Amino acid sequence: MTASPRFPASRGGDLHRPYTAAPDRYESSGYRQVGSSGLFLPPISLGLWWNFGDNIPFDRQREVLRHAFDRGITHFDLANNYGPPYGSAETNFGRMMREDLAPYRDELIISSKAGYDMWDGPYGNHGSRKYLIASAEQSLKRMSVDYVDIFYSHREDDTTPIEETVGALDALVRQGKALYVGISSYSAEKSARAAAVARDLGTPLVIHQPSYSILNRWIEDGLTDQLRTDGMGAIGFMPLQQGLLTGRYLDDGTSERSMQRFSLPDDGRLSASALAGLRELGDLARERGQTLAQLAIRWTLRDPVVASALIGASRTAQLDENLAALDGPDLTDDELRRIDDIAARIGSIWDGPDGS
């Protein structure tokens, strides 16, 4: 399935002329409420983890970002250490903010995070108040904005009291540096504790960013129920499981290893059960008139608690293919059962070095 004819492969035009957003950019996206908050996100959001660092030509980044906004994607997700190198994705996005998107700032949801390694020494990692607030200040400067719409604690930190981490998020809101705050990759138990602390402080957590896909369902073991209890929504990252849920592996079960697909083993070969299962999912997608990637995205969005699927894109055509997932029909109960059955039979994803 391809994008609508009124959306050609790229609408960016001359990338070195002043940018004017497409006037019909809101016609095709049904925005979804994040939990019980007043925040709405597009069903597909653009993550700037790998394709917006200094490893990618700036004009290619600009073309993808402009095209995304022209297609109704209003949410751009970053973190302090996105690149490579660390910080470069925010710096490159900051240039696009100054040169292209500044007139549209109030139409954008811009997010950043801190929690993983960013700079040397004891204050550039984990979840301390010192690190989170310092990192947020740096991110605002790199991105050329006065505030972010969402700021996340990027991961759990067993060395820092959760009251300190959540207190730092509360401080960022009170200082006007973030409008909303959330957490990423927290367990159901830690999410509940963080949400309780935030409520007591008067700055509720509104969003959780976990990994989630047909092949990675850990959030269904208590987290999604906890999010509903706490009035939080989710935005699922890696809905395509680092390319596994695309057509990339369907021929012979191999694909090129890269830093972006960090979980891929050295030989890059799928197990026989995984390859067979992915091919079955591909067959189901074709029956629906979709690609495997489109099926995977549609599946991720089937639960209303998941407000948005967070994708990466290095080309406008790739972005259009993913957005076309929204044009497909709802998944039927029978299709959902087939997906569950296939996923259960996939078993181990990768062959070991001895083929086992």
N, C-alpha and C positions, 0 to 999 in steps of 0.2 A: 504494500500500500504506500502511496506517495502523498505528499502534501497537496492541499487544494491548489487548483490551477492559478488562483489569484495570489499564491505565494510562491514565486519563482525561487530558484536555488539560493539566490542572495539578493537582498534588497538594499545592500549597503551603498551601491553606486560608487562614485569616486570617493575613496576613503580619505582623501586629503581635502575634500570640500566640507563646508559646515554641514553638520548632521541635523536633519529634521526627521523626527520619528513618524512612522506610518500612521496616518489618521485613523485607520481601521484596526489598530493594534488590539483593541479590546473586544472585537466582534466574535472571536472564536474560542476564548478561554473562559471556562466556568470556574470562578475562584472559589476556594473551599475554606471554610472556617476552621481556625486552629483551636481545637478544644472548645471551651466556653468563653474564650476571649473575644475581643472585637477585631482581632487580626485575621486577615484572609490572605491566603497564598495561592499562586497559580498551581494547578495540579502537577505541573512539571517545573522544577526550578533548576537553575544552572549553577553547578559547582565549579569553582575556579582553582581546583587543587593542582592539576598537573598541566593543563593546556594553556595556562596564562602566566607561566614563569618566563625566565629569560631563555629557556630552551626552545621557545616557539617564537617565530617572527611576530613583531608587534602588530603589523597590519592584518595578519591572519586572526589574531586575537580580537582586534577591533571589528573585523567583519563578522565574526561569530557573535560578539556581544551586541552589536547593533541589530543583527538579524534576530537575535533572541528577543530583544525588547520590541522590535517591530512585530513579532509573532505573539506578543502578549505576556512574555515571561518578564515579570517585574521583580523577581527575587534572585539576587546574586549572592552566593554563599562563599565566604572566604574564611581563612584562619591566619593567624600571625605567621606560621611557618610554611604556608603554601608557596610553591615555587616549581622548580628550583631556580636559584638558591632561596633560602628562607627569606620571606618578606617581599620577594619580587612580584608575586601575584598581586598583592595589595598595592605595591608601587605602580605596576602597570595599570591596574584598575583605577588608581588615583589619576593617572594621566587621562584615561578615558572619561572619568568624571569631569575633569577640568575642561577637556576639549569637546566632549560630545554630550554628556548626560547631565551637566549642571542645571540646565533649564527644567529637567524632569525629576529633580531630586525628590520632590514630594510624591511622585508616583512610584518610587522605588522602595523595595525592602532590601537593605544591605545588612548582611550578618558577618560577624567575625567571632573568633574563639581563641582561647588560650588554655593550655594544659599540658601540651607536649613540649619537648625540647625546642628552645628558641635561641637562647644566648648562653655563653659560658658562665660558670659560677653557680652558687646555690639559689639564685633568685630568678633563673630563667627557665623554670620547669615546674610542673605539678600544679597545685591548686591554692597556693598561699595568697593572702590579700596583697602582699607586696608584688607578686608576679602578675596576678590578674589585672590589677589596676595599672601597673606600669605598661603591661602589654597592650591594654586597651588604648592608652594614650599614644603609644607608638603606632598602633593600627590606624587611628584617626588621622594622624599626620601623613602616613603613607597613602591613605585612600583619599586625602583631600576632602574630608567631610568633618562636620562638627559633632556628629553623633552617628552611631549605628542603630539600625532598627531592632536588631536582635544581637545580644552578646551571650555566648555560651561558655560554661565550664566544659572544656573539651573531653575530659575523662575523669573517672573517679580517682581520688588520691587518698590512700589509706594513711598517709603520714600527716595530713592536715585535717583538723576537725571540720566536719561538714558545716558547722556554724560559721567558721571563718570564710570558707569558700563562698557559701551563699550570702554571707554578709558583704563580701566584696561585690557580688552581683547587685545586691540591694544598693550599695553605695554608688555604683555606676549609674543606676537609674536616678537616684536622688541628685547626682551631680549633673544630670542632663546629658550624659555620654552614651546612654542606651535607652531606648524606649521600652523594649521588652527584654527579658532574660530567660535563658533556658539551660539545659544540660545535654550532654551527648555521651552515649555509650554507658550510662549508669544502669546497674541492675534494678530490678523491680523494687527490692528492699531499699537500696540507696536512693532511688528516685523518690520513694515515699518519704524517707527521712528528709531529703532536700526540700521537697514540696512543703512539708510541715514547717520547717524552719522559715522558709520564704513567706508562708502565710502569716506566721507570727510577726515577721518583720514588716509586713504590709506591702510587699512587692512579690506577688505570686509568680511562680514559674509558669510560663505559658506553653513551652514547647520542649520536646525531647528529640534529639537527632540520633537514632540508632541505625546500624546496618540492618538491611531487611531485603530479602528476595525469596523466590521460590525455593532456593537451595539453602537459605539461611534464615530460619524461622525462630530464632531464640527469643524474640520479643513476645511471641505468642505464649510463652511459658510464664505468664504472670504480669509482664510489663504492660501490655496493651490494656488489660483490665485495671491496672493501677493508674494508668494515665486517664482512663475514663473516670475513675473515682476522684482523681484530683483535678478534673476539668482541664487537663492538658491535651494537646495534640502532638502528633509526631510528624517528622519529615524523614523519610527513609533514604539513607545513602546506600550506594552500591546495589541498586535494584537489578542491574544486569550482571552482578557477581563478577566484576572485573573482566567482562567480555565473555564469560562462559555462556550467558544467556543471550547470545547473539549468534549469527551464522558463522562466526570466525572459526569455530572448532568442528563444524558439522561434517567436513569432508573426511579427514583422517584422524581427527582428535588431537591435532597439534596446533600450536600458535607460537608466535615469537615471544620470548620472554622480555619483559621490560620492567623498569622501576615502577611504572604505573600498575602493572599486574604483579604485585610483589609476592602474592601467594603461589605463583606458578612455579613448579619445580624446574630444575635445570634442563631436563629433557623435554618438558612441556607436553607430555603425552597423557591424555585422559585414559582412565580405566575403561575396559570394555563395557561395564555396566553403565558408567557415566555417559559414554558416547551413545549407547543405545537409548538411554533415557532422554538425552538432549535431542536426539533425532525424533523420538516420539513427541516431545514437546513441539519441535519444529513442524511435525505433521499436523498437530492440533492447531497450531497457529495458522498454517496454510488453509485448513478447513474454515477458519474464521476470516480469511482474507487478510491476514496479518503476517508480519515477520515474527520471528521468535522474540526479538527485542521488544516489539510492540505488545506481544502477549505478556511478557514478563512485567512490563510497566503497568499494563492494565490490571494484572493480578495484584501488584503491590498496592494499588489504589482502591481495591475492592472494599476495604474496611474504612469506614468514615473517620476513624481515629487518626488515620494516616492522611494528613492534609495535602501532602505533596511528595512526589518522588524526585530525588536529587540526582541529576545526571551530569556527566561530563560530556563535552563535545569539542572536537578539534576542527570540524568542518560544518558549514551551514547545511549541507545535505544530510549529515548525520543528525543534526538537530531536528531537521524536518521529519526524518524518519521516526524519531522518538516522539515528536509532537503528534504525529499521525496515529499514535496509539490511542489518543483520546477520541478519534473518530470511529473506533471499532465498537461493536455491540457489547453490552454488559455480559460478563461471564455467567453461563447458566449453572445450575446446581450440578448437572451432569459433567460439565467441563471442569468445574472445581474439583469434583471427585476424581476425575481422570488425572488432573494435575497432582493431586495429593498422592494418588497411587503411583504415578511415575516417579515423583520425588522420593517416595519411600523406597522404591526399588533401585534407585541410583547407587546407594551405598557409598563406598569410597570413591572420591573424585579422581585421584591420581594413582597411576601405576607406580610401584616402588622401583628402585634401580634394578631389581631382579625380575621385573615384570609382574610382580604379585600385587 
